[in-house]
């Protein structure tokens, strides 16, 4: 089975992870896909969630819950993208939040958290990447910047060998 690397970025609220950005790397043809997603339609934010959202935007430089990004796909479309991906690829991700989010959508998929099989750790800063967000955002919160680092690590450790 072929492998694909998936990088997610969003806001981890008290009740769920809200995906705002997803990047996928396909090693077999050395290609990337990068997506932004709109805010979920029915989302009630607690005061704690609002503080988390403000912190994500102001301190971490991430994409906030209510931030509108031109070209964003409707929120539910991430499900179809991941279902289609899981049908043909082993999914490599980083971290328990990403792994749990993916397992919830595609529970039958072959998902591997790279941190469980290697000494993977994101550096404190990542270079800013031209991901398409107007005004940009910090590399540490950009799924595309994280994906480039993950790709380098997986190549170095031979983690996406077809099997």
C-alpha positions as CSV (number, residue, x, y, z in Angstrom):
1,X,0.0,0.0,0.0
2,X,1.2,3.5,-0.8
3,X,1.7,6.1,1.9
4,X,0.6,9.7,2.1
5,X,1.6,12.3,4.7
6,X,-1.2,14.4,6.1
7,X,-0.7,17.6,8.1
8,X,-3.6,19.3,9.9
9,X,-4.0,22.7,11.4
10,X,-6.9,24.1,13.3
11,X,-8.2,25.0,16.7
12,X,-8.5,22.4,19.5
13,X,-11.7,23.4,21.3
14,X,-13.1,21.9,24.5
15,X,-15.4,19.5,22.6
16,X,-13.5,18.9,19.4
17,X,-10.7,19.7,17.0
18,X,-11.9,22.2,14.3
19,X,-9.9,21.7,11.1
20,X,-9.1,24.9,9.2
21,X,-6.2,23.7,7.0
22,X,-5.0,20.4,5.6
23,X,-2.0,19.5,3.5
24,X,-1.3,16.1,1.9
25,X,1.9,14.9,0.3
26,X,2.0,12.0,-2.1
27,X,5.5,10.6,-2.2
28,X,4.9,8.3,-5.2
29,X,4.5,11.2,-7.6
30,X,6.1,13.9,-5.4
31,X,2.9,16.0,-5.4
32,X,1.1,18.2,-2.8
33,X,-2.5,19.2,-2.1
34,X,-3.4,22.0,0.2
35,X,-6.8,22.9,1.4
36,X,-8.5,25.5,3.6
37,X,-11.9,24.8,5.2
38,X,-14.7,27.2,6.2
39,X,-16.1,27.3,9.7
40,X,-18.5,24.5,10.6
41,X,-22.1,25.8,10.2
42,X,-23.5,24.7,13.6
43,X,-20.7,25.6,16.1
44,X,-21.5,27.0,19.5
45,X,-18.5,28.4,21.3
46,X,-18.1,28.5,25.0
47,X,-16.3,31.3,26.7
48,X,-13.3,28.9,27.1
49,X,-13.5,28.2,23.3
50,X,-13.5,31.9,22.5
51,X,-10.4,32.4,24.6
52,X,-8.7,29.5,22.9
53,X,-9.6,30.9,19.5
54,X,-8.2,34.4,20.5
55,X,-5.0,32.7,21.7
56,X,-4.7,30.7,18.5
57,X,-5.0,33.9,16.4
58,X,-3.0,36.4,18.4
59,X,-0.3,34.3,20.1
60,X,0.1,31.3,17.8
61,X,-0.6,33.1,14.6
62,X,-3.1,30.4,13.5
63,X,-6.3,30.6,11.6
64,X,-9.2,31.6,13.8
65,X,-12.6,29.9,13.9
66,X,-14.4,32.8,12.3
67,X,-11.6,33.9,9.9
68,X,-12.7,33.8,6.3
69,X,-10.1,32.6,3.8
70,X,-10.9,33.0,0.1
71,X,-11.2,29.7,-1.7
72,X,-12.1,27.7,1.4
73,X,-14.0,24.5,0.9
74,X,-17.2,23.8,2.8
75,X,-16.3,22.3,6.2
76,X,-17.8,18.9,5.6
77,X,-15.8,18.3,2.4
78,X,-12.7,17.3,4.4
79,X,-14.5,14.0,5.2
80,X,-14.8,13.0,1.5
81,X,-11.1,14.0,0.9
82,X,-10.0,11.8,3.8
83,X,-12.3,8.9,2.9
84,X,-10.9,8.9,-0.7
85,X,-7.3,9.1,0.6
86,X,-7.8,6.2,3.1
87,X,-9.1,4.0,0.3
88,X,-5.7,3.9,-1.4
89,X,-3.1,5.1,1.1
90,X,-1.6,4.5,4.5
91,X,-1.9,7.8,6.3
92,X,1.1,9.2,8.1
93,X,0.3,12.0,10.6
94,X,1.9,13.6,13.6
95,X,0.5,13.7,17.1
96,X,-2.4,12.3,19.0
97,X,-4.8,15.1,18.1
98,X,-4.3,14.5,14.4
99,X,-4.5,10.7,14.9
100,X,-7.7,10.9,16.9
101,X,-9.3,13.3,14.4
102,X,-8.4,11.1,11.4
103,X,-9.5,7.9,13.2
104,X,-12.9,9.5,13.9
105,X,-13.4,10.2,10.2
106,X,-11.8,7.0,8.8
107,X,-11.8,4.4,11.6
108,X,-10.9,1.6,9.2
109,X,-7.9,3.4,7.7
110,X,-4.2,2.5,8.2
111,X,-3.1,5.5,10.2
112,X,0.4,5.9,11.6
113,X,1.4,8.6,14.1
114,X,5.0,9.2,13.2
115,X,5.8,10.2,16.8
116,X,5.0,6.6,17.9
117,X,7.7,5.0,15.6
118,X,10.4,7.6,15.5
119,X,11.9,10.5,17.5
120,X,9.9,13.0,15.5
121,X,9.4,16.4,17.1
122,X,8.5,19.7,15.5
123,X,11.1,22.5,16.0
124,X,10.0,25.6,18.0
125,X,9.8,27.5,14.7
126,X,9.2,26.6,11.1
127,X,9.8,28.7,8.1
128,X,6.8,30.6,6.8
129,X,5.4,29.0,3.7
130,X,3.3,30.6,0.9
131,X,0.3,28.6,1.7
132,X,-2.3,30.9,0.2
133,X,-3.6,32.6,3.3
134,X,-3.7,36.3,2.7
135,X,-1.2,38.0,5.0
136,X,0.3,34.6,5.8
137,X,0.6,33.0,9.2
138,X,3.3,31.6,11.3
139,X,5.0,28.4,10.0
140,X,4.4,26.6,13.3
141,X,0.6,26.8,12.7
142,X,0.6,26.3,8.9
143,X,-0.2,22.8,7.8
144,X,1.9,23.2,4.6
145,X,5.0,24.3,6.6
146,X,4.5,21.4,9.0
147,X,4.1,19.1,6.0
148,X,7.4,20.1,4.5
149,X,9.1,19.3,7.8
150,X,7.3,16.0,8.1
151,X,8.3,15.0,4.6
152,X,11.9,15.7,5.4
153,X,11.7,13.5,8.5
154,X,9.9,10.7,6.8
155,X,12.4,10.6,4.0
156,X,15.3,10.7,6.5
157,X,13.8,7.8,8.4
158,X,12.4,5.8,5.4
159,X,8.9,5.9,6.9
160,X,6.8,6.0,3.7
161,X,8.2,3.0,2.0
162,X,5.4,1.2,0.1
163,X,4.4,-2.1,1.5
